[in-house]
């Protein structure tokens, strides 16, 4: 994009060549335009890039008169009498309700009817012209939200880009309207990738560059608005893009795009329902530089700041113009309110009040900050007191814990003694219990024997009674059998008598024998049955008698001593078993006593290990406290280190700022013909700077500033090296302390694990002991009941005893090994603790030394800060004085220029314009053949404004100039003397140089616009008029 921002003389040459073609510009118009610009020369600057969006642009005066070509086709004759108004102002005027629609004119309808007469035509000087379209291209209108340059180019070209058609189709095409010719409207075909379809964007025509930014480019809801700055070369019709790195304004639409100087400004706009009031600037002169950036002058702020009047409220669809290096904002809406306010920069007279308000605000903010700092200090003090109280409480609790631990140690000894007494009492109780068990067993045996004898007696008495009863019953049975026998014998006798009677009657009844045969047979049969029954009864009686007699014989022949012998054998066997069980019980009782003694010794060793554990835990707590204190000290040192780093960074920033100011001062002095390195100045023309003592003072200041910068750099390097070394040492010590802490924690955890294992073993041994006791009780019960087996009991007891002894030996071995390991670990912990203590002491000494070094470094830095501040104040005062001197010189030279132009000459005007357009520092540039030059020949940044004045000088003007310079010299010397005697303007100088952007712009303008031109003017003055310097001498 070299066509945009090349040097001024090339641009002026191109513009002058373009203006010379139509041949419609008059010499008088060019001279009048130049006179107007000369009158404004001391108040405003012309834009170096031929801005067409600002009201102070006077380039259109030298362009072809667009009104001459419009007179033949104008509908409203008022346009011939009134100048053309900017589009931003005319669009803000309300139209009457009776005004007809301009849709037929925008559609270029051939059958367009003339509108009715407007009674307010004089108030609204609009004119209407028909657009001419080619047959191949339809009309691009109507469309909404298109971007159009507000002021046409030198040739009267108007560019229309993008927009919305019929509320449905978004366009990205580019049309051009030749408003300076036959109003032809046709699309432009461009090269490279240009902006896409969009609506609501803004455009700006700067020289031969058509700039487009923003617009609604969304197609989907998730799309991001375009943030690229597009530039079109209207000569080559090639698009280029600018998307610099760093922060830049976000995509938007409904914003304004203006230019002021070489910077374009973007303000306001909206995205959906979010309205903006930020202000961003971009310097077009840095377009080809790799480090070009957007300048975010004002970010989006809330409504509170807008209501206070600091910045305009957020808005969209507003209008903004530039005039006299100021931007004026009018109108717009934020979706709820339509604005009719007018915002602009403050006048020069209000800057002091504005700065006073800023100072008051700053003082108020400082007061609030001080109050906040005091409040934070109070809070920190309260927190410190609370921490101190918490530390006191912790110390009291720790002391109470130590007392309790001492009391615990005292009670632990008494507890051990009581445990020993308890074990002795338990052993005696077990012995007494065994004796009581034996006595009870003997008593129970005696009771059993007594009961057995009583039972035997009762059995004998009962058997005797049974025998007597049996004998009586047998006797009764024998008597009954005898009676039965007698009865049967009597019945037999009766049957025999009856037989005899029957036999006697037989003879009598032989006759009846045959008749009585059946009865006889029956009688015989009954007789045989009776005989059989008698035989059976007789056999039964015989059997009963034999049984009774045999039973009586057994009872009388019973042997009592045999039964008694069996019972005595059984009693002897039981007594033998009981004695063996008692012996086994005594044996296992002794073994249980030995096991309890071993268990007691194990408990004592466990108690000792617990005491060791408590001591180790206390030592671990102390180590943790030491580590915490070391960590707190390390944190405090790190905080101090960070503060020192911050101070170093701030000092570095201040040193960089001083260096930049120093370099700027040197550049300003070198641009103004003052070399800061040379010892003397030799010039042909006498100047008030030659004999000024301020140069020596500036050299001294530069030397002091260089020495201060070198000392500051050396101090900074030394402090950085010391800080790095201290930080490295602190990190090493912190890592070592952390390793020691981790090892101590590891050892304590191992000790706790070993103690836990010992406790588990103790619990297991107690469980085994209780199980053995239960088994002993069960065996004793079995022995008392006589149910324990005789053969397997001794083997089981032996196996259990062996297993118990093996377990006891194993537990003793394990406890010995664990106790040895714990003692070794405790010894190692003590050694490491002593080493950590020594290292901590050395670290504390190192920290104290580092603090001393840091204090000395702080003092050196403070001294350097004071010296830098003093040098900065002196440099600022010198810069202000030199700037005021150069301003006075500039005013005197401007007066001389006006005096030299009092002899008007058309040829000289042309010559001046041509010389200006071809460059201020070039003498060989020729005038264009048509004699017409660009109207904006002055340049306050690159070209010299005094290049064409060498021919018009005269001796009187030179004499007056020399007198004025002598007067300025004497005045400056008096001012410099007052400056050396007083320092009342230090605060004002700082405020004026740092707080006022307009002062910076003015200083920049003076440094860029007067340095090279004044030096060239002096050289040419020495070469052409050596006699002009005689009065000055």
ZAMARGU-4260 file (C-alpha; in steps of 0.2 Angstrom, whole numbers, plus 5000, padded with zeros to 4 digits):
<rodrens>
0) 5000/5000/5000 | 5014/5012/4995 | 5001/5023/4986 | 4993/5028/5002 | 5007/5034/5013
5) 5022/5038/5003 | 5031/5055/5006 | 5022/5071/5004 | 5030/5078/4988 | 5027/5062/4978
10) 5009/5063/4984 | 5007/5081/4980 | 5015/5078/4963 | 5002/5064/4959 | 4988/5075/4965
15) 4994/5090/4955 | 4995/5079/4939 | 4977/5073/4942 | 4971/5090/4945 | 4979/5097/4929
20) 4968/5087/4917 | 4951/5095/4917 | 4958/5112/4916 | 4943/5120/4926 | 4953/5127/4940
25) 4956/5146/4940 | 4972/5154/4947 | 4962/5166/4957 | 4953/5151/4966 | 4969/5143/4970
30) 4977/5159/4977 | 4961/5162/4987 | 4962/5145/4994 | 4980/5147/4998 | 4976/5164/5007
35) 4963/5155/5017 | 4975/5142/5022 | 4988/5154/5027 | 4976/5163/5039 | 4973/5146/5047
40) 4991/5141/5047 | 4994/5145/5065 | 4978/5137/5071 | 4976/5120/5063 | 4986/5107/5053
45) 4981/5100/5036 | 4980/5082/5035 | 4995/5074/5026 | 4984/5061/5018 | 4971/5072/5010
50) 4957/5068/5021 | 4940/5070/5013 | 4930/5067/5029 | 4934/5082/5038 | 4928/5100/5037
55) 4945/5108/5037 | 4950/5099/5021 | 4952/5113/5008 | 4958/5101/4994 | 4941/5102/4985
60) 4944/5121/4981 | 4957/5117/4969 | 4947/5102/4961 | 4935/5104/4947 | 4920/5114/4952
65) 4906/5101/4953 | 4892/5115/4954 | 4897/5121/4936 | 4893/5104/4929 | 4877/5102/4939
70) 4869/5118/4934 | 4862/5112/4918 | 4853/5097/4927 | 4848/5104/4944 | 4830/5104/4949
75) 4832/5115/4964 | 4840/5132/4960 | 4844/5135/4978 | 4859/5124/4975 | 4867/5137/4964
80) 4867/5150/4978 | 4872/5140/4993 | 4887/5129/4996 | 4886/5111/4997 | 4883/5105/5015
85) 4891/5089/5021 | 4880/5074/5021 | 4882/5071/5039 | 4873/5088/5043 | 4860/5086/5030
90) 4855/5069/5035 | 4852/5075/5053 | 4839/5088/5048 | 4821/5083/5050 | 4811/5082/5034
95) 4793/5088/5034 | 4779/5076/5033 | 4773/5082/5017 | 4789/5079/5007 | 4786/5065/4994
100) 4796/5049/4993 | 4812/5049/4983 | 4810/5031/4978 | 4807/5035/4960 | 4823/5046/4959
105) 4833/5032/4968 | 4826/5019/4955 | 4831/5031/4941 | 4813/5029/4933 | 4813/5038/4916
110) 4795/5043/4919 | 4799/5052/4934 | 4788/5067/4938 | 4794/5083/4946 | 4790/5084/4964
115) 4777/5097/4971 | 4784/5114/4976 | 4791/5113/4994 | 4787/5129/5004 | 4803/5126/5014
120) 4815/5124/5000 | 4826/5138/5006 | 4828/5129/5022 | 4833/5112/5014 | 4845/5115/5000
125) 4844/5098/4992 | 4846/5095/4973 | 4841/5080/4963 | 4850/5072/4948 | 4847/5057/4938
130) 4859/5042/4938 | 4864/5035/4921 | 4865/5016/4920 | 4871/5006/4906 | 4860/4993/4898
135) 4870/4978/4904 | 4869/4983/4923 | 4853/4985/4932 | 4850/4998/4945 | 4858/4994/4962
140) 4845/5004/4972 | 4835/5004/4983 | 4847/4996/4996 | 4849/4999/5015 | 4864/5000/5026
145) 4877/5003/5012 | 4893/5012/5014 | 4895/5028/5004 | 4909/5041/5006 | 4902/5057/5012
150) 4912/5069/5001 | 4917/5064/4983 | 4935/5063/4977 | 4944/5076/4967 | 4935/5070/4951
155) 4918/5069/4960 | 4918/5050/4961 | 4906/5042/4974 | 4908/5024/4979 | 4894/5013/4986
160) 4898/4997/4994 | 4887/4983/5001 | 4870/4985/5009 | 4854/4976/5011 | 4841/4974/4996
165) 4823/4970/5000 | 4827/4965/5018 | 4833/4948/5012 | 4848/4949/5001 | 4865/4956/5008
170) 4877/4962/4995 | 4896/4965/4995 | 4897/4973/4977 | 4906/4990/4974 | 4898/5003/4963
175) 4904/5020/4957 | 4894/5036/4953 | 4903/5049/4943 | 4895/5064/4951 | 4908/5075/4943
180) 4902/5070/4925 | 4887/5063/4918 | 4881/5054/4934 | 4885/5037/4927 | 4883/5023/4939
185) 4891/5006/4936 | 4899/4992/4946 | 4918/4991/4948 | 4928/4975/4946 | 4942/4974/4958
190) 4957/4962/4961 | 4962/4953/4977 | 4950/4948/4990 | 4939/4962/4996 | 4926/4963/5009
195) 4912/4951/5009 | 4893/4955/5009 | 4889/4966/5024 | 4877/4979/5030 | 4879/4993/5042
200) 4897/4996/5039 | 4907/5013/5037 | 4918/5019/5023 | 4930/5033/5021 | 4939/5040/5005
205) 4956/5046/5009 | 4966/5052/4994 | 4966/5037/4982 | 4961/5025/4996 | 4943/5019/4999
210) 4943/5012/5017 | 4929/5000/5023 | 4928/4993/5041 | 4914/4984/5051 | 4897/4979/5046
215) 4885/4964/5050 | 4893/4949/5041 | 4884/4936/5050 | 4876/4921/5041 | 4874/4909/5055
220) 4871/4914/5073 | 4888/4907/5078 | 4898/4917/5066 | 4910/4931/5072 | 4909/4948/5065
225) 4923/4954/5053 | 4937/4964/5062 | 4947/4967/5046 | 4951/4984/5039 | 4950/4984/5020
230) 4958/4997/5009 | 4955/4999/4990 | 4967/5008/4979 | 4955/5018/4967 | 4969/5019/4955
235) 4974/5001/4953 | 4957/4995/4960 | 4966/4982/4971 | 4960/4978/4988 | 4972/4976/5003
240) 4968/4971/5021 | 4975/4976/5037 | 4973/4965/5052 | 4987/4970/5065 | 4991/4960/5080
245) 4987/4964/5098 | 4971/4972/5104 | 4959/4979/5091 | 4941/4985/5090 | 4929/4971/5090
250) 4917/4968/5075 | 4902/4980/5075 | 4890/4989/5064 | 4881/5006/5065 | 4898/5014/5070
255) 4907/5030/5063 | 4923/5031/5054 | 4933/5047/5054 | 4950/5053/5050 | 4960/5066/5060
260) 4978/5069/5054 | 4985/5052/5049 | 4974/5042/5061 | 4957/5035/5058 | 4945/5034/5072
265) 4931/5022/5076 | 4918/5026/5088 | 4902/5017/5094 | 4892/5004/5085 | 4882/4989/5091
270) 4882/4970/5090 | 4865/4963/5092 | 4858/4971/5108 | 4875/4977/5115 | 4879/4995/5111
275) 4897/5002/5112 | 4905/5018/5116 | 4924/5014/5114 | 4936/5024/5104 | 4950/5016/5093
280) 4963/5024/5082 | 4974/5017/5069 | 4989/5027/5061 | 4989/5025/5042 | 5007/5030/5042
285) 5012/5013/5050 | 5002/5002/5038 | 5018/4996/5030 | 5027/4994/5047 | 5028/4976/5055
290) 5024/4983/5072 | 5008/4992/5067 | 4995/4992/5081 | 4977/4998/5085 | 4977/5011/5098
295) 4962/5008/5111 | 4960/5026/5117 | 4944/5022/5126 | 4936/5006/5131 | 4918/5002/5134
300) 4912/5009/5150 | 4896/5009/5160 | 4883/5021/5161 | 4889/5029/5177 | 4904/5036/5168
305) 4893/5042/5153 | 4881/5051/5165 | 4896/5060/5173 | 4900/5067/5156 | 4917/5060/5155
310) 4913/5050/5139 | 4898/5050/5127 | 4886/5036/5131 | 4885/5020/5121 | 4876/5023/5104
315) 4874/5018/5086 | 4868/5026/5070 | 4876/5042/5075 | 4885/5056/5065 | 4903/5062/5068
320) 4913/5075/5059 | 4930/5083/5061 | 4934/5101/5062 | 4949/5111/5069 | 4957/5095/5075
325) 4942/5090/5085 | 4928/5077/5082 | 4910/5082/5085 | 4897/5069/5089 | 4879/5071/5087
330) 4863/5059/5088 | 4862/5041/5088 | 4852/5029/5099 | 4855/5015/5112 | 4839/5005/5108
335) 4830/5015/5122 | 4834/5033/5119 | 4837/5044/5104 | 4851/5056/5108 | 4852/5074/5103
340) 4867/5080/5113 | 4883/5086/5105 | 4900/5080/5111 | 4917/5086/5106 | 4934/5089/5113
345) 4937/5103/5126 | 4943/5120/5120 | 4960/5125/5125 | 4954/5137/5138 | 4945/5123/5147
350) 4961/5112/5148 | 4967/5120/5164 | 4950/5117/5172 | 4949/5100/5165 | 4967/5096/5172
355) 4961/5104/5189 | 4947/5092/5189 | 4958/5078/5185 | 4970/5083/5199 | 4955/5085/5211
360) 4949/5067/5206 | 4967/5061/5207 | 4969/5068/5225 | 4952/5062/5230 | 4957/5045/5223
365) 4973/5046/5232 | 4964/5050/5248 | 4953/5036/5246 | 4968/5025/5243 | 4976/5031/5258
370) 4960/5028/5268 | 4959/5011/5261 | 4978/5008/5265 | 4974/5014/5283 | 4959/5002/5284
375) 4970/4988/5277 | 4983/4992/5289 | 4970/4991/5304 | 4964/4975/5297 | 4982/4968/5296
380) 4985/4974/5314 | 4969/4966/5320 | 4974/4950/5311 | 4992/4951/5318 | 4984/4953/5335
385) 4972/4939/5332 | 4987/4928/5326 | 4997/4933/5342 | 4982/4929/5353 | 4981/4912/5343
390) 4999/4909/5345 | 4998/4913/5364 | 4983/4901/5365 | 4993/4888/5356 | 5008/4891/5367
395) 4997/4889/5382 | 4989/4873/5375 | 5006/4867/5371 | 5012/4870/5389 | 4997/4862/5396
400) 5001/4847/5384 | 5018/4846/5391 | 5012/4847/5409 | 5000/4833/5404 | 5014/4823/5396
405) 5024/4825/5412 | 5009/4820/5423 | 5007/4805/5411 | 5025/4800/5413 | 5023/4801/5432
410) 5007/4791/5432 | 5014/4779/5419 | 5027/4773/5432 | 5014/4771/5445 | 5003/4762/5433
415) 5017/4750/5429 | 5019/4747/5448 | 5001/4744/5450 | 5001/4732/5435 | 5016/4722/5443
420) 5005/4721/5459 | 4990/4716/5449 | 5001/4702/5441 | 5007/4696/5458 | 4989/4696/5465
425) 4983/4687/5450 | 4996/4674/5452 | 4992/4672/5471 | 4974/4671/5466 | 4977/4658/5453
430) 4986/4647/5467 | 4972/4650/5479 | 4960/4646/5466 | 4969/4629/5463 | 4969/4625/5481
435) 4951/4629/5483 | 4948/4619/5467 | 4957/4604/5475 | 4947/4606/5492 | 4931/4608/5483
440) 4935/4592/5472 | 4939/4582/5488 | 4923/4588/5496 | 4913/4584/5481 | 4921/4566/5481
445) 4917/4564/5499 | 4899/4570/5496 | 4898/4558/5481 | 4904/4543/5492 | 4892/4548/5505
450) 4878/4549/5493 | 4883/4532/5486 | 4883/4524/5503 | 4866/4531/5506 | 4859/4525/5490
455) 4866/4508/5493 | 4858/4507/5510 | 4842/4513/5503 | 4843/4500/5489 | 4846/4486/5502
460) 4832/4492/5513 | 4820/4493/5497 | 4826/4476/5491 | 4823/4468/5508 | 4805/4475/5508
465) 4802/4469/5491 | 4808/4452/5496 | 4797/4451/5511 | 4782/4457/5500 | 4787/4444/5487
470) 4788/4430/5500 | 4771/4435/5507 | 4763/4436/5490 | 4771/4419/5486 | 4764/4412/5502
475) 4747/4419/5498 | 4749/4411/5481 | 4754/4394/5488 | 4739/4395/5500 | 4727/4400/5486
480) 4735/4385/5476 | 4732/4373/5490 | 4714/4379/5491 | 4712/4377/5473 | 4719/4360/5474
485) 4707/4356/5488 | 4693/4363/5478 | 4698/4353/5463 | 4700/4337/5473 | 4683/4340/5481
490) 4676/4342/5463 | 4685/4326/5458 | 4677/4317/5472 | 4661/4324/5468 | 4663/4319/5450
495) 4669/4302/5455 | 4653/4300/5466 | 4643/4307/5452 | 4651/4294/5440 | 4647/4280/5453
500) 4630/4286/5453 | 4629/4287/5435 | 4637/4269/5433 | 4624/4264/5446 | 4611/4272/5436
505) 4619/4264/5420 | 4612/4248/5424 | 4596/4256/5427 | 4597/4266/5412 | 4604/4253/5399
510) 4588/4254/5392 | 4590/4272/5390 | 4608/4270/5384 | 4604/4271/5366 | 4594/4286/5369
515) 4607/4294/5380 | 4622/4290/5369 | 4624/4307/5363 | 4623/4314/5380 | 4635/4301/5386
520) 4647/4306/5373 | 4646/4324/5377 | 4647/4320/5396 | 4663/4310/5392 | 4670/4324/5381
525) 4667/4337/5395 | 4675/4325/5407 | 4690/4324/5396 | 4691/4343/5396 | 4689/4344/5414
530) 4703/4332/5417 | 4714/4341/5405 | 4711/4357/5414 | 4715/4349/5430 | 4731/4343/5423
535) 4735/4360/5417 | 4731/4368/5434 | 4742/4355/5442 | 4756/4359/5431 | 4754/4378/5434
540) 4754/4376/5452 | 4769/4365/5452 | 4778/4378/5441 | 4773/4392/5453 | 4779/4383/5467
545) 4796/4379/5460 | 4798/4397/5454 | 4794/4403/5472 | 4805/4391/5480 | 4820/4395/5467
550) 4817/4414/5471 | 4817/4411/5489 | 4833/4401/5487 | 4842/4415/5477 | 4836/4429/5489
555) 4843/4419/5504 | 4859/4415/5494 | 4863/4433/5488 | 4882/4439/5488 | 4884/4457/5494
560) 4904/4459/5496 | 4907/4457/5477 | 4897/4472/5472 | 4906/4482/5485 | 4922/4477/5478
565) 4918/4483/5460 | 4913/4500/5467 | 4929/4502/5477 | 4939/4498/5461 | 4929/4511/5451
570) 4933/4524/5465 | 4951/4520/5465 | 4952/4523/5446 | 4943/4539/5447 | 4955/4545/5461
575) 4970/4541/5450 | 4963/4551/5436 | 4959/4565/5448 | 4977/4566/5455 | 4984/4565/5437
580) 4973/4580/5432 | 4978/4590/5447 | 4996/4587/5443 | 4994/4592/5425 | 4984/4608/5431
585) 4999/4612/5443 | 5011/4610/5428 | 5001/4621/5416 | 4998/4633/5430 | 5017/4635/5432
590) 5018/4637/5413 | 5004/4650/5413 | 5014/4660/5427 | 5030/4660/5416 | 5020/4665/5401
595) 5012/4679/5411 | 5029/4684/5417 | 5035/4685/5399 | 5019/4694/5394 | 5023/4706/5408
600) 5040/4709/5402 | 5033/4711/5384 | 5021/4724/5391 | 5035/4733/5400 | 5045/4734/5384
605) 5030/4739/5374 | 5027/4753/5387 | 5045/4758/5385 | 5042/4758/5366 | 5027/4769/5368
610) 5037/4781/5379 | 5050/4781/5365 | 5036/4784/5352 | 5029/4799/5362 | 5046/4806/5364
615) 5048/4804/5345 | 5031/4811/5342 | 5036/4826/5352 | 5052/4828/5343 | 5043/4826/5327
620) 5031/4840/5332 | 5046/4851/5337 | 5053/4847/5320 | 5037/4852/5312 | 5036/4868/5321
625) 5054/4872/5316 | 5050/4867/5298 | 5034/4878/5299 | 5044/4893/5306 | 5057/4890/5292
630) 5043/4889/5279 | 5036/4905/5286 | 5053/4914/5286 | 5055/4907/5268 | 5039/4914/5263
635) 5043/4931/5271 | 5059/4930/5261 | 5050/4926/5245 | 5038/4940/5248 | 5053/4952/5251
640) 5061/4945/5236 | 5046/4948/5225 | 5044/4965/5232 | 5062/4969/5228 | 5059/4961/5210
645) 5044/4973/5209 | 5054/4987/5214 | 5068/4982/5202 | 5055/4981/5188 | 5047/4998/5192
650) 5065/5005/5193 | 5068/4997/5176 | 5052/5004/5169 | 5056/5021/5176 | 5074/5020/5169
655) 5067/5015/5152 | 5055/5030/5153 | 5070/5041/5157 | 5080/5033/5143 | 5065/5036/5131
660) 5063/5054/5137 | 5082/5057/5136 | 5082/5050/5118 | 5067/5060/5114 | 5076/5076/5121
665) 5091/5072/5111 | 5081/5069/5095 | 5072/5085/5098 | 5088/5094/5101 | 5096/5086/5085
670) 5081/5090/5075 | 5082/5108/5080 | 5100/5110/5075 | 5108/5107/5092 | 5120/5092/5093
675) 5120/5085/5111 | 5137/5077/5109 | 5147/5091/5101 | 5156/5103/5112 | 5153/5119/5101
680) 5141/5125/5088 | 5148/5135/5073 | 5135/5143/5063 | 5135/5157/5050 | 5120/5166/5057
685) 5120/5172/5075 | 5108/5163/5086 | 5103/5165/5104 | 5108/5147/5107 | 5126/5149/5103
690) 5130/5159/5118 | 5117/5151/5130 | 5124/5143/5146 | 5109/5131/5144 | 5119/5120/5132
695) 5132/5117/5145 | 5119/5113/5157 | 5111/5101/5145 | 5128/5093/5142 | 5130/5091/5161
700) 5113/5085/5163 | 5116/5072/5149 | 5132/5067/5157 | 5124/5065/5174 | 5109/5056/5166
705) 5121/5044/5157 | 5131/5041/5173 | 5115/5038/5182 | 5109/5026/5169 | 5125/5017/5169
710) 5125/5016/5188 | 5107/5011/5189 | 5110/4997/5176 | 5125/4991/5186 | 5115/4992/5202
715) 5101/4983/5194 | 5113/4969/5187 | 5121/4968/5204 | 5104/4967/5213 | 5098/4955/5201
720) 5113/4944/5203 | 5112/4945/5222 | 5093/4941/5221 | 5096/4926/5210 | 5110/4920/5221
725) 5100/4922/5237 | 5085/4914/5228 | 5095/4899/5223 | 5102/4897/5240 | 5085/4899/5248
730) 5078/4886/5236 | 5092/4874/5240 | 5090/4876/5259 | 5071/4875/5257 | 5073/4859/5246
735) 5085/4852/5260 | 5073/4856/5274 | 5059/4848/5264 | 5069/4832/5261 | 5073/4832/5280
740) 5055/4834/5284 | 5050/4820/5272 | 5063/4809/5279 | 5058/4813/5297 | 5040/4810/5292
745) 5045/4793/5284 | 5054/4788/5300 | 5040/4793/5311 | 5028/4783/5300 | 5039/4768/5301
750) 5040/4769/5319 | 5021/4771/5320 | 5020/4756/5309 | 5031/4746/5320 | 5022/4751/5336
755) 5006/4746/5327 | 5013/4729/5323 | 5018/4727/5341 | 5001/4732/5347 | 4993/4719/5335
760) 5005/4706/5342 | 5001/4710/5360 | 4983/4709/5356 | 4985/4692/5347 | 4995/4686/5362
765) 4982/4692/5374 | 4969/4683/5364 | 4979/4667/5364 | 4981/4669/5383 | 4963/4671/5385
770) 4960/4656/5374 | 4972/4646/5384 | 4964/4651/5400 | 4947/4645/5393 | 4955/4629/5388
775) 4962/4626/5405 | 4944/4630/5413 | 4936/4618/5401 | 4949/4605/5405 | 4946/4608/5424
780) 4927/4606/5421 | 4930/4590/5411 | 4941/4583/5425 | 4928/4587/5438 | 4914/4579/5428
785) 4925/4564/5424 | 4922/4565/5406 | 4939/4570/5399 | 4948/4556/5390 | 4962/4548/5399
790) 4974/4544/5385 | 4973/4559/5373 | 4973/4573/5386 | 4991/4573/5390 | 4996/4573/5372
795) 4985/4588/5368 | 4992/4598/5383 | 5010/4595/5378 | 5007/4601/5360 | 4998/4616/5366
800) 5012/4620/5378 | 5025/4618/5364 | 5016/4629/5353 | 5014/4642/5366 | 5032/4642/5370
805) 5037/4644/5352 | 5025/4659/5350 | 5032/4667/5366 | 5050/4665/5360 | 5045/4672/5342
810) 5037/4687/5350 | 5052/4690/5361 | 5063/4689/5346 | 5052/4701/5336 | 5051/4713/5350
815) 5070/4713/5352 | 5073/4716/5334 | 5060/4730/5332 | 5066/4738/5348 | 5084/4738/5341
820) 5077/4745/5324 | 5067/4759/5333 | 5082/4764/5343 | 5093/4765/5327 | 5079/4776/5319
825) 5078/4787/5334 | 5096/4789/5334 | 5096/4794/5316 | 5082/4806/5318 | 5091/4815/5332
830) 5106/4816/5321 | 5096/4823/5307 | 5087/4835/5318 | 5104/4842/5324 | 5110/4844/5306
835) 5093/4852/5302 | 5095/4864/5316 | 5113/4869/5311 | 5107/4871/5293 | 5093/4882/5299
840) 5105/4893/5309 | 5116/4895/5294 | 5101/4899/5284 | 5096/4912/5296 | 5113/4920/5296
845) 5113/4920/5277 | 5095/4927/5277 | 5101/4941/5288 | 5116/4945/5277 | 5105/4945/5262
850) 5093/4957/5271 | 5107/4968/5275 | 5113/4968/5257 | 5095/4971/5251 | 5093/4986/5263
855) 5109/4993/5256 | 5103/4990/5238 | 5086/4998/5242 | 5096/5013/5249 | 5106/5014/5233
860) 5090/5012/5223 | 5081/5026/5232 | 5096/5037/5230 | 5097/5033/5211 | 5078/5036/5211
865) 5080/5053/5219 | 5094/5058/5207 | 5084/5051/5192 | 5069/5062/5197 | 5080/5077/5199
870) 5087/5074/5182 | 5070/5071/5175 | 5064/5087/5182 | 5079/5097/5176 | 5077/5089/5158
875) 5058/5093/5158 | 5061/5111/5163 | 5075/5112/5150 | 5064/5104/5137 | 5049/5116/5141
880) 5061/5131/5140 | 5068/5126/5124 | 5051/5122/5117 | 5045/5139/5122 | 5060/5147/5114
885) 5057/5137/5098 | 5038/5142/5098 | 5043/5160/5099 | 5055/5158/5085 | 5042/5149/5075
890) 5030/5164/5078 | 5043/5176/5073 | 5047/5166/5057 | 5028/5166/5053 | 5028/5185/5055
895) 5042/5186/5043 | 5034/5175/5031 | 5018/5185/5031 | 5028/5201/5028 | 5037/5193/5014
900) 5020/5188/5006 | 5014/5206/5007 | 5019/5209/4988 | 5006/5198/4979 | 5011/5190/4963
905) 5001/5177/4953 | 5017/5170/4946 | 5025/5169/4963 | 5009/5160/4970 | 5010/5148/4956
910) 5028/5146/4959 | 5026/5144/4978 | 5012/5131/4975 | 5023/5121/4963 | 5038/5122/4974
915) 5028/5116/4989 | 5020/5102/4979 | 5036/5095/4973 | 5044/5096/4990 | 5050/5109/5002
920) 5068/5103/5003 | 5071/5101/4984 | 5077/5116/4973 | 5077/5106/4956 | 5059/5102/4955
925) 5050/5110/4940 | 5033/5118/4939 | 5020/5107/4929 | 5017/5113/4912 | 4999/5119/4914
930) 5004/5130/4929 | 4992/5122/4940 | 4998/5115/4957 | 4990/5106/4971 | 4981/5118/4983
935) 4988/5110/4999 | 5006/5114/4997 | 5010/5116/5015 | 5016/5101/5025 | 5019/5102/5044
940) 5027/5084/5045 | 5039/5081/5030 | 5041/5095/5018 | 5048/5112/5022 | 5036/5127/5023
945) 5050/5139/5019 | 5057/5131/5003 | 5050/5145/4991 | 5054/5160/5001 | 5072/5163/4996
950) 5068/5174/4981 | 5057/5186/4991 | 5068/5190/5005 | 5075/5208/5007 | 5087/5217/5018
955) 5074/5225/5029 | 5065/5209/5033 | 5082/5201/5037 | 5086/5216/5048 | 5069/5215/5057
960) 5071/5196/5059 | 5089/5199/5067 | 5082/5211/5079 | 5068/5200/5084 | 5081/5186/5086
965) 5092/5197/5097 | 5077/5202/5108 | 5072/5183/5109 | 5090/5179/5114 | 5090/5192/5128
970) 5073/5186/5134 | 5078/5168/5134 | 5094/5172/5144 | 5084/5181/5157 | 5072/5167/5158
975) 5086/5154/5159 | 5093/5164/5173 | 5077/5165/5182 | 5075/5146/5179 | 5092/5143/5187
980) 5087/5153/5202 | 5070/5146/5205 | 5061/5129/5203 | 5043/5135/5205 | 5037/5127/5188
985) 5042/5109/5191 | 5024/5102/5195 | 5017/5113/5181 | 5030/5106/5169 | 5027/5088/5174
990) 5008/5091/5172 | 5009/5099/5156 | 5021/5086/5148 | 5012/5071/5155 | 4994/5075/5158
995) 4989/5084/5142 | 4988/5075/5126 | 4986/5091/5116 | 5003/5097/5123 | 5011/5081/5117
1000) 5003/5083/5100 | 5009/5101/5099 | 5027/5096/5104 | 5027/5083/5091 | 5020/5095/5078
1005) 5034/5107/5083 | 5047/5094/5083 | 5042/5087/5066 | 5037/5103/5057 | 5050/5115/5062
1010) 5067/5106/5064 | 5072/5102/5047 | 5064/5117/5039 | 5073/5129/5051 | 5090/5121/5049
1015) 5088/5122/5030 | 5082/5140/5031 | 5098/5145/5041 | 5109/5136/5029 | 5101/5144/5014
1020) 5102/5161/5023 | 5120/5158/5026 | 5123/5154/5007 | 5112/5167/4999 | 5113/5182/5011
1025) 5129/5182/5021 | 5127/5201/5024 | 5110/5197/5033 | 5119/5190/5048 | 5129/5206/5051
1030) 5115/5215/5061 | 5113/5200/5071 | 5131/5200/5076
</rodrens>
